[in-house]
Amino acid sequence: MSVTRLTLICHARTVAQKRARLPLDEPLEMDWQAARGSRAGAFKRPPLLLGGGETRVRQTAALFGNDLRHVPALDDCDFGRWRGLSIDHLQQHEPLALQAWLDDPHSAPHGGESVVQLIQRVGCWLDSLGSHPGHYLAVTHPWVIRAAMIHVLQCSPSAFQMIDVEPLSATELRFNGRWRLRLMDNGAPVEEPLT
């Protein structure tokens, strides 16, 4: 049986992340143009490069290659009227709405997309991708990667807030009849077991 391999790459850090703000369509904090193509040789054979449509995704994708194909399912969560606002601002001005949003994955007090809706969007895309063997490199957002993890591990949406995704981190998923999370060797030395 042919395998579908999906490597999810979180976009590089933005100023909004650094300042604990919900994202807008902001650029990366790093000099991505100087780093263009710097990660293109990370794979023996170049995978098909997929990603969301935001500036931060396109700039991060340029580290891996030039032929990014936009996949709407990889777009960031729609934070509605909260786009660009800081968590501090929301704690001061909308504390009950913020708490409801953090506690209830069905909640969308900002008028955008709920966590459950995001998980469903990403899950539908993953389910369709499983029937297309090959290697895909998807540059996307922390929230999208969290949604993919919840879908693949078949966790309750309430576990969503317990997953952290770091900038430029890689998450490997494989489909061979069902999706599986694959933890990869990062090249760090392995300690010998105690005897």
Residue pairs with C-beta under 8 A, 6 or more apart in sequence:
1 176
1 177
2 133
3 133
3 174
3 175
3 176
4 129
4 130
4 131
4 132
4 133
4 134
4 136
4 174
4 175
4 176
5 47
5 134
5 135
5 136
5 172
5 173
5 174
5 175
6 126
6 129
6 135
6 136
6 138
6 172
6 173
6 174
6 175
7 43
7 47
7 135
7 136
7 137
7 138
7 170
7 171
7 172
7 173
8 138
8 140
8 144
8 145
8 148
8 170
8 171
8 172
8 173
9 60
9 64
9 137
9 138
9 139
9 140
9 168
9 169
9 170
10 140
10 141
10 142
10 145
10 165
10 166
10 167
10 168
10 169
10 170
10 171
11 28
11 54
11 56
11 57
11 59
11 60
11 139
11 140
11 141
11 167
11 168
12 28
12 29
12 30
12 32
12 56
12 59
12 60
12 63
12 167
12 168
13 28
13 29
13 30
13 167
13 168
14 23
14 26
14 27
14 28
14 29
14 56
15 26
15 29
16 22
16 23
16 24
16 26
16 84
17 23
17 167
18 29
19 86
20 86
20 87
20 88
21 84
21 85
21 86
21 87
22 79
22 82
22 83
22 84
22 85
22 86
22 87
23 54
23 56
23 76
23 79
23 83
23 84
23 141
24 83
24 84
25 54
25 55
25 56
26 55
26 56
27 55
27 56
27 59
28 56
28 59
28 60
32 59
32 60
32 62
32 63
33 62
35 63
36 62
36 63
37 62
37 63
37 65
37 66
38 63
39 63
39 64
40 46
40 63
40 64
40 65
42 64
43 135
43 137
45 135
46 65
47 134
47 135
47 136
47 137
48 69
48 134
48 135
48 136
48 137
49 61
49 64
49 65
49 67
49 68
49 69
49 137
49 139
50 68
50 69
50 70
50 71
50 74
50 136
50 137
50 138
50 139
51 57
51 58
51 60
51 61
51 68
51 69
51 70
51 71
51 74
51 138
51 139
51 140
52 70
52 71
52 72
52 74
52 75
52 76
52 139
52 140
52 141
52 144
53 70
53 72
53 75
54 75
54 76
54 141
57 68
57 74
57 139
57 140
57 141
58 68
60 139
60 168
61 68
61 139
62 68
64 137
64 139
65 137
68 139
71 125
71 138
73 121
73 122
73 124
73 125
73 144
74 122
74 125
74 138
74 139
74 140
74 141
74 144
75 141
75 144
76 140
76 141
76 143
76 144
77 112
77 113
77 115
77 118
77 141
77 143
77 144
78 112
78 113
79 110
79 112
79 113
80 108
80 110
80 111
80 112
80 113
81 110
81 111
81 112
82 90
82 110
82 112
83 112
87 98
90 97
90 98
91 98
94 109
97 109
97 110
98 109
100 107
100 109
101 107
101 108
101 109
101 110
102 161
105 114
105 115
105 116
105 119
105 157
105 158
105 160
106 114
106 115
106 116
106 157
107 114
108 114
108 117
113 121
115 147
115 157
115 160
116 157
118 143
118 144
118 147
119 147
119 150
119 151
119 157
119 160
121 147
122 144
122 147
122 148
122 151
123 147
123 148
123 151
126 148
126 151
126 152
126 173
126 179
129 136
129 175
130 175
130 179
142 164
142 165
145 163
145 165
145 171
146 160
146 163
146 165
147 160
148 171
148 173
149 155
149 163
149 171
149 181
150 156
150 157
150 159
150 160
150 163
151 179
152 173
152 179
152 180
152 181
153 181
165 171
170 184
171 181
172 181
172 182
172 183
172 184
173 179
173 180
173 181
173 182
174 180
174 182
